[in-house]
Amino acid sequence: MPYHDVQCLLVDDEPIARRILKNHLEKVNGFSVAGECCSALECFSALQQQQPDLLFLDIQMPQLNGLEFLRSLHHRPRVIMVSAHREYALEGFELDVVDYLLKPVSFERFLKALDKYRQLQPVSAPGPLNMEEAREHLFIRVDRKTVKLVLAEVLYMESMSDYLKIYTTGGMLLTKEKISVLEQKLPPEFMRIHRSYILNSRHLQAFTQEFVEVGDRQLPISRSFRQEVLEQLSR
């Protein structure tokens, strides 16, 4: 089934603020900038010509602020509010916005907002976030950076208390992501074989009822996961 990028319209009277959002979007697969508007009135005109999937909407703008504009729309796309002021957050969420971002918007916080948008999309709807082909990578926090993790390069993952070791063809990455949280974001070729291990089955070399071989390692299959794992590996 073909899919299209999530079309995003950026609405902010500050060019720098629009540029930051645009730069963030360009780093994420499956999202595209459909256009930019410097006022709510300009956005109103744009919505007559196109149907974006997602609005990034500033609050304090000339003539008509973002909250007033949002209340005036009978049919509106999903909205992520963007503001330098915390005090409008409650009113924003009462208008059923996806998220409320405070300026300056960090890339890490921006990704969390996109993830909230993902979770609101129906599973059966066509779109990049519901397609296996779109799940080619994830962004994870490593040290003080948010880095791109190419899933095809991942061999396996190992939980170590509060940390997760991700072994790839290029080396090992250490993140504070919980294994149970990351598991929910992974495509079907990844399988939980133990409370401490997730295997990328595409790199599997051999297996028995007790362990799997990947790279130069033997990873245990725990009793609680054994039946499901062996059924999947035998298909």
Sequence and secondary structure as in RCSB ss.txt:
>XXXX:A:sequence
MPYHDVQCLLVDDEPIARRILKNHLEKVNGFSVAGECCSALECFSALQQQQPDLLFLDIQMPQLNGLEFLRSLHH
RPRVIMVSAHREYALEGFELDVVDYLLKPVSFERFLKALDKYRQLQPVSAPGPLNMEEAREHLFIRVDRKTVKLV
LAEVLYMESMSDYLKIYTTGGMLLTKEKISVLEQKLPPEFMRIHRSYILNSRHLQAFTQEFVEVGDRQLPISRSF
RQEVLEQLSR
>XXXX:A:secstr
     EEEEEE S HHHHHHHHHHHHTSTTEEEEEEESSHHHHHHHHHH   SEEEEES  SSS HHHHHHH SS
  EEEEEES GGGHHHHHHTT SEEEESS  HHHHHHHHHHHHHHS TTS SGGGSGGGTTEEEEEETTEEEEEE
GGGEEEEEEETTEEEEEETTEEEEE   HHHHHTTS TTEEEEETTEEEEGGGEEEE SSEEEETTEEEE  HHH
HHHHHHHHH 
